[in-house]
């Protein structure tokens, strides 16, 4: 994680959904053809021009998971410098939606508990996903 943005790189604004249900959170496996294919992440996607974070998250979760979220609660914002993009991740908590999450882009999904020992079952995790999970543990998001 970096707070010093490299001036020569554009910032990609991303809406990220921390989808919570019965003490678990949802992770999605990045599909083939995308950077970091096969890595696990929180679902979401790029914020388009003119969209709010909530609008982008609602659109992305409908496109990726076929769920319609009722509301999202802005939780935090972090930045991460990946080799392919410098991203600003707008983290939102989602607790209420319609539909059953399924990978519409062929991606696998996994419901994960926040364990005390820090072990997360699906691997590998995107670097920023590891940071978010640690933030969830420190701030007791699921407790």
KOLSE-171166 format. One line per 8 residues: number of its first residue (from 1); for each residue x, y, z of C-alpha. Coordinates in pm, whole numbers, m for minus. Layout:
# residues N
NUM> X Y Z  ...
This chain:
# residues 143
1> 0 0 0  127 341 m84  10 688 m1  268 844 m234  112 833 m577  362 819 m863  286 1138 m1057  342 982 m1398
9> 74 714 m1352  m299 773 m1378  m518 669 m1085  m778 402 m1157  m1080 457 m931  m1235 126 m824  m1550 41 m627  m1492 m264 m406
17> m1770 m459 m237  m1712 m625 98  m2019 m847 82  m2105 m984 426  m2343 m1268 509  m2371 m1473 829  m2020 m1390 951  m1853 m1450 615
25> m1734 m1235 324  m1735 m1310 m47  m1420 m1346 m257  m1408 m1391 m636  m1134 m1546 m847  m1008 m1319 m1126  m1093 m1469 m1465  m845 m1561 m1737
33> m737 m1273 m1959  m723 m1015 m1680  m413 m904 m1489  m354 m1134 m1192  m582 m1403 m1342  m641 m1677 m1085  m592 m1448 m786  m873 m1399 m534
41> m1019 m1055 m464  m1323 m872 m337  m1573 m815 m620  m1617 m475 m782  m1476 m274 m1067  m1385 56 m1221  m1591 365 m1147  m1708 516 m1475
49> m1720 890 m1536  m2021 1045 m1364  m2089 747 m1137  m2091 754 m760  m1912 475 m577  m2248 316 m492  m2371 337 m853  m2050 178 m982
57> m2063 m95 m719  m2429 m171 m792  m2356 m192 m1167  m2046 m407 m1125  m2209 m650 m881  m2508 m690 m1113  m2277 m752 m1412  m2035 m983 m1229
65> m2251 m1163 m972  m2614 m1109 m1081  m2710 m952 m747  m2895 m626 m692  m2763 m451 m383  m3000 m251 m164  m2740 m26 m9  m2370 3 47
73> m2193 166 338  m1871 353 253  m1606 205 482  m1257 317 380  m1035 416 85  m691 273 19  m443 304 m266  m223 32 m410
81> 47 42 m675  27 m267 m898  263 m315 m1194  m32 m279 m1436  m221 5 m1260  m219 245 m968  m559 196 m802  m763 387 m549
89> m998 135 m388  m1324 270 m247  m1428 2 3  m1798 m38 75  m1976 m286 300  m2278 m464 150  m2513 m657 380  m2840 m662 185
97> m2913 m766 m174  m3152 m957 m397  m3047 m1266 m588  m2794 m1544 m538  m2434 m1454 m619  m2297 m1646 m914  m1992 m1584 m1133  m2136 m1444 m1456
105> m1785 m1404 m1603  m1693 m1764 m1526  m1519 m1670 m1202  m1527 m1895 m897  m1675 m1754 m576  m1588 m1842 m216  m1750 m1743 114  m1471 m1700 372
113> m1480 m1656 750  m1246 m1406 911  m1022 m1640 1109  m826 m1541 1416  m506 m1696 1282  m531 m1503 957  m554 m1811 736  m763 m1752 426
121> m853 m2063 231  m849 m1957 m134  m502 m1866 m257  m335 m1670 m396  m487 m1342 m278  m432 m1011 m457  m191 m793 m252  m458 m527 m184
129> m703 m801 m79  m457 m911 190  m443 m552 316  m824 m523 322  m863 m850 514  m610 m730 772  m803 m401 802  m1123 m602 857
137> m953 m800 1133  m805 m490 1304  m1130 m293 1288  m1338 m599 1382  m1565 m557 1081  m1733 m895 1127  m1765 m886 1507
